[in-house]
């Protein structure tokens, strides 16, 4: 497969094969060497979009305006925080359980 996405500007976002109805998510132009090598599976567009909606529902993708001063990589107006409050709570709970298990005689 030709690497036709190379000419796009950073970031690439969603790459769609209209003939097949499949898509692939690119976070940056540097992903193309991996994702466009012919070995990666393209997914139905609906699957990709469902995944993005799930990430929005979980707070893993946020819409912000130009006044947001966060340091996350941006695909205007979207950002992908490094972690969410829910991620932090789950990890702290898991760490607490691990600590408790390791402390038992």
N, C-alpha and C positions, 0 to 999 in steps of 0.2 A: 504494500500500500504506500503510495506517495505521501510524503509528509507535507500535505497542502496547508496545514494550519500554521506552519512556520512563518508565513508572511504576516500573520496577525500581530497586533500590538499587544503588549503585556497589560493586563491579564487576558487569557483567552475565554474564560468562563465555560459556557456550555457549547459543545460541538455536536451538531445534529447531522445525521445522515438521513436526508428527507426521503430517499428512495427506499430505505429499509425501515424507517420509523424508529431508529435507534439513536442513542446519544451517549456521550461520555463527558464527564465533568473534568475540566482542567482548572486547576487553581492558579497556575502560572505557565508562561510560555516554556519554561524549562521542563515542564512535564511531558512535552511532546515526544521526546526521545523514548520515553517509556511507554506512553499510552498509544502512540501511533506506530508501534513496531510490528503490528499485525498479530501479536500474541495476546493482547488484552481484549477482554470480552466487552463488546458494546451492549448496553442494556436498553430495553424498551424505554422510550422517552417518558412514559407514565411512571416507571420505576424511579427514574432519576428525579422527576418532579415530586413524587411522593416522599422521597428521602429528604429533599430540600424543605418541603412543608413540615415534615417531622422535626427537622433541625430548627426551623423557625419556632415551632410549638414548644420546643425544649429550651429556647433562648440561646441556642448555639449559633444562630444567625440573627443579627439585629439590624434594623433600619435606623440610621442616624442622620442628622443634618450636619452642615458644615461647622457648627459650633462645637461638635464633639471633639474633644482633644485626646481621645484614646490613642494608644500606640499600636493597635492592631492593624494588620494589612487591610486595606480598603479596596472594595470594588463598589464605588459610589452607587447608591447610598448605603451599601451593606458593609458590615464588619462581621468577622468571626472571632469572638472573644476566645482567649486561650482556655478559659474554663468558665463554667456557670456556677451560680450558687448551689444548684442541685448537685453538680459534680463535686463541689467542695464538701457538701454535707455527706454524700455517699462515701467519699474517700476518708473523711474523718471518722465516720461510723465504722468502716472497714478497719481502719488503723486501730480504733479502740477495741474492736473484737480481736484483732491480732495481738495487741498488747495484753489483753485479758487472757488469751489462750497461752501466750508465752510466759505469763506470770504464774500460772498454775503449777503447783509442785508435781 
